[in-house]
């Protein structure tokens, strides 16, 4: 009968723990501050709170004597937090780079049903029709700001190991520069129309070998000269730019793949979309560039996030078992001490909370250590991955305060699980048995 009651009690505790962890996942930072403030008031103003402080003080003061065992918790949780934050920072960095490429005052036009430039076709006869549509702004020369563009994937040797990697070669016209004012030449000059000249994003220069201003590249059995380097702070930095007509003749491309336009005023997108729908000759879709690049990042960012959570969960299970073993050993080693306190009138609740406070302190130290490592090692770390156009996109890991908070929540959650059951064992420890065993 007692075993059944104990089993039901443990089941109830497990269910409450699961519900508590679910609530903990959604807890904002100010919620934690409120909970910490309430706990502090309880510790300082109630009799059981003062008992808890006394028990916790004894346990924490003994940590230096058992630092070897306690370091298992700290290092294990630091590893979980470091890996989790790094994985999430990779997804957030990729997403931020692509989202930063677009804006609400520019739009991209693709063939109807196309998800990316690689599977889109805009024939040349459609370009004048697009230029005449409502909702498109005019540039400084009085012409509609429309940039029909080509996207060609080429192979270049990667800087890391020299193997071929995909790079995006974009063919543009003069309007492309005015449409993207964030793009600045930082070395050399722009390419000249009609010549096989390239300007290269600084991200691509860092990613691929042998690309410097003045360097000759062989693409499609033709010699191209790199005449400039540009910076834009977005995914265009991963691209190589060339004159669109020269690129079309080199690769025998009879049509464009996309058209980027500047929108005329706040209602420009609405007017442009209506005009496209009204012209049966243009079976094309239009999106703001912000929406387009956001959609391009969603799939990979979600995959990276899921992968990070799965890996973090697997590591967290190991950290929980490490914490359980360490804290069970600590409780067993302090059995006489805890039993003496119980004999002196200390209740079970102070003992439970004191042991959990000790575990949570170690978990907090591990979380802070892991967050610091993730910030120092990975924040701003530059890598590349395949984008939607099957070409390398260079981006930086982005360790944001939100991700650090997520890592700390995981650390404290692991401490909560790892400390709860040893704490309950300490509270249930029979006083006479513990004293006799000592």
Helices and strands as residue ranges (DSSP letters): H 2-25, H 29-45, H 47-61, G 63-66, H 67-99, E 106-111, G 117-119, E 122-123, H 124-131, E 146-157, E 164-172, H 175-179, E 184-188, E 197-201, H 202-207, E 216-219, E 222-231, G 235-238, E 239-243, H 244-250, E 255-256, E 258-262, H 268-278, E 284-288, H 289-333, H 335-343, H 348-378, E 382-386, E 392-396, H 401-428, H 431-437
